[in-house]
Amino acid sequence: MEKDCGKSGPGKHENHDCDEAITNLYLFLDNEMNEDEALDIAKHIGDCSSCGDAYHFEDHLRRVIREKLCEEVSDEMMDRIKQAIHKR
């Protein structure tokens, strides 16, 4: 059963607090942490429903953005972009 950090204390859960987990969330998502730190964050995210929700939201948002960046830009849109750049 998932634990909510709010129930186990003000922003604290196990060895990791929520503020630190959220602060380091982008480093975690980008795989820019050492293995021990990443394991601590992963455990906290798995145990804390509010931090887990934040992780899942950010992870989903990144996937949507990545998918949209891969879509082809229409010729019409490219022309509009080029015109806007030339005007500046």
The first five atom37 places (N, CA, C, CB, O) and aatype in JSON, in Angstrom:
{
  "aatype": [12, 6, 11, 3, 4, 7, 11, 15, 7, 14, 7, 11, 8, 6, 2, 8, 3, 4, 3, 6, 0, 9, 16, 2, 10, 18, 10, 13, 10, 3, 2, 6, 12, 2, 6, 3, 6, 0, 10, 3, 9, 0, 11, 8, 9, 7, 3, 4, 15, 15, 4, 7, 3, 0, 18, 8, 13, 6, 3, 8, 10, 1, 1, 19, 9, 1, 6, 11, 10, 4, 6, 6, 19, 15, 3, 6, 12, 12, 3, 1, 9, 11, 5, 0, 9, 8, 11, 1],
  "atom_mask": [
    [1, 1, 1, 1, 1],
    [1, 1, 1, 1, 1],
    [1, 1, 1, 1, 1],
    [1, 1, 1, 1, 1],
    [1, 1, 1, 1, 1],
    [1, 1, 1, 0, 1],
    [1, 1, 1, 1, 1],
    [1, 1, 1, 1, 1],
    [1, 1, 1, 0, 1],
    [1, 1, 1, 1, 1],
    [1, 1, 1, 0, 1],
    [1, 1, 1, 1, 1],
    [1, 1, 1, 1, 1],
    [1, 1, 1, 1, 1],
    [1, 1, 1, 1, 1],
    [1, 1, 1, 1, 1],
    [1, 1, 1, 1, 1],
    [1, 1, 1, 1, 1],
    [1, 1, 1, 1, 1],
    [1, 1, 1, 1, 1],
    [1, 1, 1, 1, 1],
    [1, 1, 1, 1, 1],
    [1, 1, 1, 1, 1],
    [1, 1, 1, 1, 1],
    [1, 1, 1, 1, 1],
    [1, 1, 1, 1, 1],
    [1, 1, 1, 1, 1],
    [1, 1, 1, 1, 1],
    [1, 1, 1, 1, 1],
    [1, 1, 1, 1, 1],
    [1, 1, 1, 1, 1],
    [1, 1, 1, 1, 1],
    [1, 1, 1, 1, 1],
    [1, 1, 1, 1, 1],
    [1, 1, 1, 1, 1],
    [1, 1, 1, 1, 1],
    [1, 1, 1, 1, 1],
    [1, 1, 1, 1, 1],
    [1, 1, 1, 1, 1],
    [1, 1, 1, 1, 1],
    [1, 1, 1, 1, 1],
    [1, 1, 1, 1, 1],
    [1, 1, 1, 1, 1],
    [1, 1, 1, 1, 1],
    [1, 1, 1, 1, 1],
    [1, 1, 1, 0, 1],
    [1, 1, 1, 1, 1],
    [1, 1, 1, 1, 1],
    [1, 1, 1, 1, 1],
    [1, 1, 1, 1, 1],
    [1, 1, 1, 1, 1],
    [1, 1, 1, 0, 1],
    [1, 1, 1, 1, 1],
    [1, 1, 1, 1, 1],
    [1, 1, 1, 1, 1],
    [1, 1, 1, 1, 1],
    [1, 1, 1, 1, 1],
    [1, 1, 1, 1, 1],
    [1, 1, 1, 1, 1],
    [1, 1, 1, 1, 1],
    [1, 1, 1, 1, 1],
    [1, 1, 1, 1, 1],
    [1, 1, 1, 1, 1],
    [1, 1, 1, 1, 1],
    [1, 1, 1, 1, 1],
    [1, 1, 1, 1, 1],
    [1, 1, 1, 1, 1],
    [1, 1, 1, 1, 1],
    [1, 1, 1, 1, 1],
    [1, 1, 1, 1, 1],
    [1, 1, 1, 1, 1],
    [1, 1, 1, 1, 1],
    [1, 1, 1, 1, 1],
    [1, 1, 1, 1, 1],
    [1, 1, 1, 1, 1],
    [1, 1, 1, 1, 1],
    [1, 1, 1, 1, 1],
    [1, 1, 1, 1, 1],
    [1, 1, 1, 1, 1],
    [1, 1, 1, 1, 1],
    [1, 1, 1, 1, 1],
    [1, 1, 1, 1, 1],
    [1, 1, 1, 1, 1],
    [1, 1, 1, 1, 1],
    [1, 1, 1, 1, 1],
    [1, 1, 1, 1, 1],
    [1, 1, 1, 1, 1],
    [1, 1, 1, 1, 1]
  ],
  "atom_positions": [
    [[0.83, -1.18, 0.0], [0.0, 0.0, 0.0], [0.88, 1.24, 0.0], [-0.95, 0.0, 1.21], [1.84, 1.32, 0.76]],
    [[0.56, 2.21, -0.84], [1.34, 3.44, -0.92], [1.12, 4.3, 0.31], [0.99, 4.23, -2.19], [0.01, 4.37, 0.85]],
    [[2.17, 4.93, 0.73], [2.09, 5.86, 1.84], [2.13, 7.27, 1.3], [3.23, 5.63, 2.86], [2.84, 7.55, 0.34]],
    [[1.37, 8.15, 1.91], [1.38, 9.56, 1.53], [2.28, 10.29, 2.52], [-0.06, 10.17, 1.51], [2.12, 10.13, 3.73]],
    [[3.21, 11.07, 2.03], [4.15, 11.77, 2.91], [3.44, 12.61, 3.95], [5.08, 12.63, 2.1], [3.93, 12.74, 5.07]],
    [[2.33, 13.18, 3.61], [1.59, 14.0, 4.56], [1.15, 13.22, 5.78], [0.0, 0.0, 0.0], [0.95, 13.81, 6.84]],
    [[0.99, 11.91, 5.64], [0.55, 11.09, 6.76], [1.72, 10.66, 7.65], [-0.17, 9.86, 6.25], [1.52, 10.35, 8.82]],
    [[2.93, 10.65, 7.11], [4.06, 10.18, 7.9], [4.89, 11.33, 8.47], [4.95, 9.3, 7.05], [5.94, 11.11, 9.06]],
    [[4.4, 12.54, 8.3], [5.1, 13.7, 8.84], [5.09, 14.82, 7.83], [0.0, 0.0, 0.0], [4.78, 14.59, 6.66]],
    [[5.42, 16.03, 8.25], [5.38, 17.18, 7.34], [6.5, 17.15, 6.33], [5.44, 18.46, 8.12], [7.6, 17.66, 6.59]],
    [[6.24, 16.55, 5.15], [7.23, 16.54, 4.09], [8.34, 15.53, 4.28], [0.0, 0.0, 0.0], [9.36, 15.61, 3.59]],
    [[8.17, 14.57, 5.19], [9.22, 13.58, 5.44], [8.67, 12.18, 5.19], [9.77, 13.69, 6.88], [7.5, 11.9, 5.44]],
    [[9.54, 11.31, 4.69], [9.17, 9.92, 4.49], [10.45, 9.12, 4.4], [8.28, 9.73, 3.21], [11.32, 9.42, 3.58]],
    [[10.57, 8.12, 5.23], [11.76, 7.28, 5.24], [13.01, 8.15, 5.4], [11.83, 6.44, 3.96], [13.07, 9.0, 6.28]],
    [[14.02, 7.93, 4.53], [15.29, 8.65, 4.62], [15.33, 9.88, 3.74], [16.42, 7.75, 4.25], [16.32, 10.61, 3.74]],
    [[14.3, 10.12, 3.0], [14.31, 11.18, 2.0], [13.14, 12.1, 2.23], [14.28, 10.59, 0.57], [12.03, 11.62, 2.47]],
    [[13.35, 13.38, 2.17], [12.18, 14.25, 2.32], [11.64, 14.67, 0.96], [12.53, 15.48, 3.16], [12.35, 14.66, -0.05]],
    [[10.39, 15.05, 0.95], [9.69, 15.37, -0.3], [10.33, 16.57, -1.01], [8.22, 15.66, -0.02], [10.46, 16.57, -2.23]],
    [[10.72, 17.58, -0.25], [11.34, 18.75, -0.88], [12.58, 18.36, -1.67], [11.7, 19.8, 0.17], [12.78, 18.82, -2.8]],
    [[13.4, 17.51, -1.09], [14.62, 17.08, -1.77], [14.28, 16.22, -2.99], [15.53, 16.29, -0.8], [14.91, 16.35, -4.04]],
    [[13.28, 15.35, -2.86], [12.89, 14.5, -3.99], [12.38, 15.34, -5.15], [11.8, 13.48, -3.55], [12.76, 15.11, -6.3]],
    [[11.54, 16.32, -4.86], [10.99, 17.17, -5.93], [12.08, 18.06, -6.52], [9.83, 18.04, -5.39], [12.13, 18.26, -7.73]],
    [[12.96, 18.59, -5.68], [14.06, 19.43, -6.16], [14.95, 18.66, -7.12], [14.89, 19.95, -4.98], [15.44, 19.23, -8.1]],
    [[15.16, 17.4, -6.85], [16.06, 16.58, -7.68], [15.33, 15.76, -8.74], [16.85, 15.64, -6.79], [15.94, 14.92, -9.41]],
    [[14.04, 16.0, -8.91], [13.26, 15.21, -9.84], [13.8, 15.28, -11.27], [11.82, 15.66, -9.81], [13.87, 14.26, -11.95]],
    [[14.18, 16.46, -11.73], [14.68, 16.6, -13.1], [16.02, 15.91, -13.28], [14.79, 18.07, -13.48], [16.29, 15.33, -14.33]],
    [[16.88, 15.98, -12.27], [18.15, 15.25, -12.33], [17.88, 13.75, -12.42], [19.03, 15.57, -11.09], [18.56, 13.03, -13.15]],
    [[16.88, 13.29, -11.66], [16.51, 11.88, -11.7], [15.98, 11.49, -13.07], [15.46, 11.58, -10.62], [16.39, 10.48, -13.64]],
    [[15.07, 12.29, -13.61], [14.49, 12.01, -14.92], [15.55, 12.03, -16.03], [13.39, 13.02, -15.24], [15.44, 11.29, -17.0]],
    [[16.57, 12.87, -15.88], [17.64, 13.0, -16.87], [18.79, 12.04, -16.63], [18.16, 14.42, -16.88], [19.79, 12.08, -17.35]],
    [[18.67, 11.17, -15.63], [19.74, 10.23, -15.28], [21.05, 10.95, -14.99], [19.95, 9.2, -16.4], [22.12, 10.52, -15.43]],
    [[20.96, 12.06, -14.26], [22.15, 12.85, -13.95], [22.49, 12.8, -12.46], [21.95, 14.3, -14.38], [23.0, 13.77, -11.9]],
    [[22.2, 11.67, -11.83], [22.5, 11.49, -10.4], [23.39, 10.26, -10.27], [21.19, 11.33, -9.55], [23.42, 9.4, -11.14]],
    [[24.12, 10.21, -9.15], [24.86, 8.98, -8.92], [23.87, 7.87, -8.55], [25.94, 9.18, -7.8], [22.72, 8.15, -8.21]],
    [[24.32, 6.66, -8.62], [23.44, 5.5, -8.44], [22.75, 5.48, -7.08], [24.23, 4.23, -8.62], [21.56, 5.18, -6.99]],
    [[23.48, 5.81, -6.02], [22.89, 5.8, -4.68], [21.78, 6.84, -4.54], [23.96, 6.04, -3.63], [20.72, 6.57, -3.98]],
    [[22.04, 8.05, -5.05], [21.02, 9.1, -4.99], [19.79, 8.71, -5.81], [21.6, 10.44, -5.51], [18.66, 8.92, -5.38]],
    [[20.03, 8.14, -6.98], [18.91, 7.72, -7.83], [18.08, 6.63, -7.15], [19.44, 7.22, -9.19], [16.85, 6.64, -7.24]],
    [[18.74, 5.7, -6.49], [18.02, 4.65, -5.78], [17.18, 5.22, -4.65], [19.0, 3.61, -5.23], [16.05, 4.79, -4.43]],
    [[17.73, 6.21, -3.92], [16.98, 6.86, -2.84], [15.74, 7.57, -3.39], [17.87, 7.86, -2.09], [14.65, 7.45, -2.83]],
    [[15.91, 8.3, -4.48], [14.79, 9.02, -5.08], [13.75, 8.01, -5.59], [15.27, 9.94, -6.25], [12.55, 8.2, -5.38]],
    [[14.2, 6.96, -6.26], [13.28, 5.96, -6.8], [12.48, 5.31, -5.68], [14.05, 4.88, -7.6], [11.27, 5.09, -5.82]],
    [[13.12, 5.0, -4.57], [12.42, 4.41, -3.43], [11.4, 5.39, -2.88], [13.41, 3.99, -2.31], [10.26, 5.02, -2.61]],
    [[11.81, 6.63, -2.72], [10.9, 7.64, -2.19], [9.69, 7.81, -3.11], [11.63, 8.99, -2.01], [8.55, 7.86, -2.64]],
    [[9.94, 7.89, -4.41], [8.85, 8.06, -5.38], [7.89, 6.86, -5.32], [9.41, 8.22, -6.81], [6.68, 7.02, -5.46]],
    [[8.44, 5.67, -5.13], [7.61, 4.48, -5.03], [6.79, 4.41, -3.76], [0.0, 0.0, 0.0], [5.71, 3.84, -3.75]],
    [[7.3, 5.0, -2.67], [6.63, 4.95, -1.39], [5.71, 6.14, -1.12], [7.64, 4.86, -0.31], [4.8, 6.05, -0.29]],
    [[5.94, 7.25, -1.81], [5.22, 8.49, -1.52], [4.27, 8.82, -2.67], [6.21, 9.67, -1.28], [4.71, 9.1, -3.78]],
    [[2.99, 8.77, -2.41], [2.03, 8.97, -3.49], [2.09, 10.36, -4.09], [0.63, 8.7, -3.0], [1.93, 10.51, -5.3]],
    [[2.32, 11.39, -3.29], [2.35, 12.75, -3.85], [3.59, 12.96, -4.71], [2.3, 13.79, -2.73], [3.5, 13.58, -5.77]],
    [[4.74, 12.48, -4.28], [5.96, 12.6, -5.1], [5.87, 11.67, -6.31], [7.21, 12.27, -4.26], [6.37, 12.0, -7.39]],
    [[5.26, 10.52, -6.14], [5.05, 9.61, -7.26], [4.16, 10.24, -8.33], [0.0, 0.0, 0.0], [4.42, 10.09, -9.52]],
    [[3.12, 10.94, -7.89], [2.25, 11.64, -8.84], [3.02, 12.7, -9.61], [1.06, 12.28, -8.11], [2.86, 12.84, -10.82]],
    [[3.87, 13.46, -8.91], [4.68, 14.49, -9.57], [5.63, 13.86, -10.58], [5.48, 15.31, -8.52], [5.79, 14.37, -11.69]],
    [[6.25, 12.75, -10.2], [7.15, 12.05, -11.11], [6.41, 11.59, -12.37], [7.8, 10.84, -10.41], [6.88, 11.82, -13.48]],
    [[5.27, 10.95, -12.19], [4.52, 10.43, -13.34], [4.04, 11.55, -14.24], [3.32, 9.6, -12.85], [4.04, 11.4, -15.47]],
    [[3.62, 12.68, -13.66], [3.19, 13.82, -14.46], [4.35, 14.34, -15.31], [2.65, 14.94, -13.56], [4.21, 14.51, -16.52]],
    [[5.49, 14.59, -14.68], [6.65, 15.13, -15.4], [7.16, 14.15, -16.46], [7.78, 15.46, -14.42], [7.53, 14.56, -17.56]],
    [[7.17, 12.87, -16.13], [7.62, 11.86, -17.09], [6.68, 11.83, -18.29], [7.69, 10.46, -16.42], [7.14, 11.78, -19.43]],
    [[5.37, 11.86, -18.05], [4.4, 11.87, -19.15], [4.53, 13.14, -19.98], [2.97, 11.76, -18.59], [4.5, 13.08, -21.21]],
    [[4.68, 14.29, -19.33], [4.83, 15.56, -20.04], [6.05, 15.52, -20.96], [4.96, 16.72, -19.04], [5.98, 15.96, -22.1]],
    [[7.15, 15.0, -20.47], [8.36, 14.9, -21.29], [8.14, 14.01, -22.51], [9.52, 14.35, -20.46], [8.63, 14.31, -23.6]],
    [[7.4, 12.92, -22.34], [7.13, 12.02, -23.46], [6.27, 12.72, -24.51], [6.43, 10.74, -22.96], [6.52, 12.59, -25.7]],
    [[5.25, 13.45, -24.06], [4.37, 14.16, -25.0], [5.17, 15.2, -25.77], [3.19, 14.83, -24.25], [5.03, 15.31, -26.99]],
    [[5.99, 15.96, -25.07], [6.81, 16.99, -25.73], [7.75, 16.36, -26.74], [7.61, 17.8, -24.69], [7.9, 16.85, -27.86]],
    [[8.4, 15.26, -26.35], [9.32, 14.57, -27.26], [8.59, 14.08, -28.51], [9.99, 13.38, -26.55], [9.12, 14.2, -29.62]],
    [[7.39, 13.55, -28.34], [6.61, 13.09, -29.5], [6.24, 14.26, -30.41], [5.33, 12.36, -29.04], [6.33, 14.15, -31.63]],
    [[5.84, 15.36, -29.82], [5.44, 16.52, -30.62], [6.63, 17.13, -31.35], [4.78, 17.58, -29.73], [6.47, 17.65, -32.46]],
    [[7.79, 17.07, -30.77], [8.99, 17.6, -31.43], [9.39, 16.79, -32.65], [10.15, 17.65, -30.45], [10.09, 17.28, -33.53]],
    [[8.94, 15.56, -32.71], [9.28, 14.69, -33.83], [8.31, 14.84, -35.0], [9.32, 13.25, -33.38], [8.56, 14.31, -36.08]],
    [[7.21, 15.55, -34.79], [6.24, 15.72, -35.86], [6.78, 16.66, -36.94], [4.92, 16.27, -35.31], [7.55, 17.58, -36.65]],
    [[6.39, 16.41, -38.16], [6.8, 17.23, -39.29], [6.11, 18.6, -39.23], [6.48, 16.52, -40.62], [4.93, 18.7, -38.86]],
    [[6.83, 19.61, -39.58], [6.29, 20.96, -39.66], [5.85, 21.2, -41.1], [7.35, 22.04, -39.19], [6.59, 20.91, -42.04]],
    [[4.64, 21.72, -41.27], [4.12, 21.94, -42.63], [4.93, 23.03, -43.33], [2.62, 22.33, -42.59], [5.57, 23.86, -42.69]],
    [[4.9, 22.99, -44.66], [5.59, 24.01, -45.45], [5.05, 25.4, -45.12], [5.45, 23.73, -46.95], [5.8, 26.37, -45.04]],
    [[3.75, 25.48, -44.94], [3.12, 26.77, -44.61], [3.68, 27.32, -43.29], [1.59, 26.62, -44.51], [4.0, 28.51, -43.19]],
    [[3.79, 26.46, -42.3], [4.33, 26.89, -41.01], [5.8, 27.3, -41.15], [4.19, 25.76, -39.95], [6.21, 28.29, -40.55]],
    [[6.57, 26.56, -41.92], [7.98, 26.91, -42.13], [8.1, 28.28, -42.8], [8.68, 25.84, -42.99], [8.96, 29.08, -42.43]],
    [[7.24, 28.55, -43.77], [7.26, 29.85, -44.44], [6.94, 30.96, -43.45], [6.26, 29.88, -45.61], [7.58, 32.01, -43.47]],
    [[5.97, 30.74, -42.59], [5.59, 31.76, -41.59], [6.75, 32.01, -40.61], [4.33, 31.32, -40.82], [7.0, 33.15, -40.23]],
    [[7.43, 30.94, -40.22], [8.57, 31.07, -39.31], [9.7, 31.86, -39.99], [9.08, 29.67, -38.87], [10.28, 32.77, -39.4]],
    [[9.99, 31.5, -41.23], [11.05, 32.2, -41.98], [10.72, 33.68, -42.14], [11.25, 31.55, -43.36], [11.6, 34.53, -41.99]],
    [[9.47, 34.0, -42.45], [9.06, 35.39, -42.59], [9.22, 36.16, -41.28], [7.61, 35.47, -43.07], [9.67, 37.3, -41.28]],
    [[8.85, 35.53, -40.19], [8.97, 36.17, -38.88], [10.43, 36.43, -38.54], [8.31, 35.3, -37.79], [10.76, 37.47, -37.97]],
    [[11.31, 35.5, -38.88], [12.74, 35.67, -38.61], [13.31, 36.79, -39.46], [13.52, 34.35, -38.87], [14.08, 37.62, -38.96]],
    [[12.94, 36.84, -40.73], [13.46, 37.89, -41.63], [12.97, 39.27, -41.22], [13.03, 37.6, -43.07], [13.69, 40.26, -41.42]],
    [[11.78, 39.37, -40.65], [11.26, 40.67, -40.21], [12.08, 41.24, -39.05], [9.78, 40.53, -39.79], [12.18, 42.45, -38.9]],
    [[12.65, 40.38, -38.25], [13.44, 40.83, -37.11], [14.82, 41.17, -37.57], [13.5, 39.76, -36.0], [15.66, 41.58, -36.76]]
  ]
}
